[in-house]
Amino acid sequence: MLEWLVSIALLIGAFFVLVGSIGLLRLPDFYCRLHAPTKATTLGLAGMLTASVVQLALSGRGSMHEILVLLFLFVSAPVSAYMLVKAAMHLKLRPRDADGPPGAD
């Protein structure tokens, strides 16, 4: 039963990483693109790391590495997104309008 849980967590994690990657490529401007890696990809990696923790616990080789990576991911992703938005606002990067090219007035 736990192997099914690992498989499901891996599939869900892979799905969210795929959605985050597609969003990074397809969304129209910087501010929209920033949501894809910070939201969907973080959730996807959390699913994959959870599957890894469960699998290692099943095999008796449990370690804290995955939990530390997950903790670092949840701390660093919002901070890095915040710093990127602050830099973009400092450079006066405007969101893309639906009517014209990026930054058009």
N, C-alpha and C positions, 0 to 999 in steps of 0.2 A: 504493500500500500504506500509506503514512503517513497518507493521508486516512482510511483505514479505522481506523487506530489513533486518530486524533483523534476520529472519530465514536464509537468504542467507549468512549474515555475520557470523552467528554461524556455518553453514556448512563449509564455506571456512576456518574459523579459526580452526575447528576441523580437517579438512583435513590436514592443515599444521602442526598442533601439532602431528597428527599421522605420517606424513612423517618424521618429525624431530625425533620422538621417534624411528621409524624403522631405520632411519639413524644412530642414536646413537648406536643401537644394531648391525647393519650389516656392517658398514664401517670398513675397515681393520686396521687402526692405529689411534693413538691419534690425529694427526693433521687433518685427515679427519673427525673423530668423533666430533671434536670441531665445525665444521661447522653446524652440524645438530641442536644442541640446540641454537646456537647463531643466526642462520639465520631463519630456518623454524619454529622453535618453537616460536621465538620472533614474527614473522609475524602472526602465528596462535593465539597467545595470544592477539595480537593487534586486530585481527578480532573479537575475543570473547568479549574483553572489549569494542570495538566499538558498538557491538550489545547490550551490557549491558547499555551503555550510552544512546543509542537511546531508548531502552525499558523503562528505568527510566524516560527519558524526556517525553515519551508518557503517562506514568502513573502520571506525575506531581510530582514525588518524586526525581527529579534530584539532584545529589550531585557531588562533586568534587573528590570523592574517586577513581573512575575508571580512571579518567583523571590523577590523581597523580600516581596511580599504573602504568599506561601506560608510563608516563614520566620517572618514576624510572626504569622501564624495559628497555626503550630505552637508558638510560644513563648507567645502570649497566651491561647490557649484553656485550657490546663491551669492556668495561673496564675489566670485569672479564675474558673474552676470551683472551685479550691481556696479562693479568697477568699470565694466565695458559700457554700460549705459551712461555712467557719469562722464566717461571720456567722450562718448558720442554727443552728449548734451553740451559738454565744454567746447567741442568742435562745431557746435550748432548744426549737427546732422539732422535734417528734417525727415519725417516719415514720408514715404512715397504716397502721393495723392492718386486717387482713382482716375483723375482726368489727365494727368500729365506725367512727365518723367520725374525721377527723384529730385527733390530740392527745387522744383520749379515754383516760381512765385506768381 
